[in-house]
């Protein structure tokens, strides 16, 4: 049986390797078959076919038929999809539980201590970097907002304010509950009254007629500023520059008269 590479690559999305994909496809075409027959059809070495079929059986893709010679029965692709979804959810829940336990463990305290020691030894000029892609930029913003202790300054474009309301509201609200002062600046039109209401419930909203920039400042220490116009660049190519330098950030805060 000749199976196109493109078709095999799609089968691999079920979480199978090359041999597993070939043998499962071969069994689906036969319904019931022996390991030897499947090996010949799928062009998989006989020395590997039993191990691979055993792996498929454990994953729920095939059933071993009782009797001799040993034969295998294909499981319906629709049934397989449901089993794979169930396994993925189970694995994700287990990993989430492990991470939660790790987050409360002494190992996490030791890792954090190591990180703090390392950061204190780094030259300030090294605490800067570029972040590519709007999704990655927002993830970094979330991290900075969670670290905030005193104040957060946000300046954005009109479309950017709408995105930030959607992506950052939950984190800004948590920061506000901690006592962090939040200032948000940017142009807002009458069309975005809902956004204005949401932003005003989060922090001090300073509406400006003209966009003066796109940046986030946290505690006058760290800053993430965008170097491109969000209306002229694809989200995948949006670029942010992150700087951790109290001296530099304070200079900009004074220069922009940010309050």
C-alpha positions, 0 to 999 in steps of 0.5 A: 500500500502506497501512502502519500507523505502528506497523508502520513504527516496528517496522521501524525497529528494524532500523536503517532510516529512514522511507523505507527502512522503507516501500520494504523493506515494499513490496518484501517485499509484491511479492517483485520490483519496479522502483524506480518501482513501489515508489515508487508503492506506498510513497508515496516520492518517485521522486527518492529511491527509487534512493538509498534502494534503494541504501542498502538494498542496501548494508545487505543488505536487498535484491538488485539483479536483473541486466538491464533495467529494473533490478529489486530482490529482497527478502531474507528477514526471517530472513536480514536479522536475522542480517545485522543482528546480525552488523553490530551485533557487528562495529560494537561490536567496532570501537568497543571497539577504538577506545576501547581505543586511545584509552584508551592514547593521549596524547589520554587523558592530555591529557583527564585532565589537563584534568579534574584541572585543572578539578576543582581549580578547582571550589568544593567546594560544587559537587562534589555531585549527585543520581543517579536510578535504582538502575542509575545509582547502581551505575554511580557506585559502581563508578566510586568503588570503582575510584578508591579508594586506601586504604579503602572503607566500605559500609553497606547493607540486607539486600537491598542487600547481596545486590545489591552482592554481585552487582554490585560483588564484582568491583570490590571484589576488584580494590580489595582486591588494590590494598591497599584496606581494605574494611569492609562493614556491614549486617543479614544473616539465616541465609538469606543464608549464601552472601552472608556467605561472599562478603562475608567473602572480600572484606573485614571484615564487620560484621553489624548487627541493624538497618539504620543506612543505605545508603551508600558512603564512599571514602577518607573523601573521597567519599560516596554515600548513599541517601535512600530505603528500598529496600524502599519504592521502585521501583528506577527511583526510587531516589535517591543523593546524591554528595558530594566533601567530605573535611571533610563525609565525615570528620565523618560517619565520626566521628559514625557511629564507622565503623571 
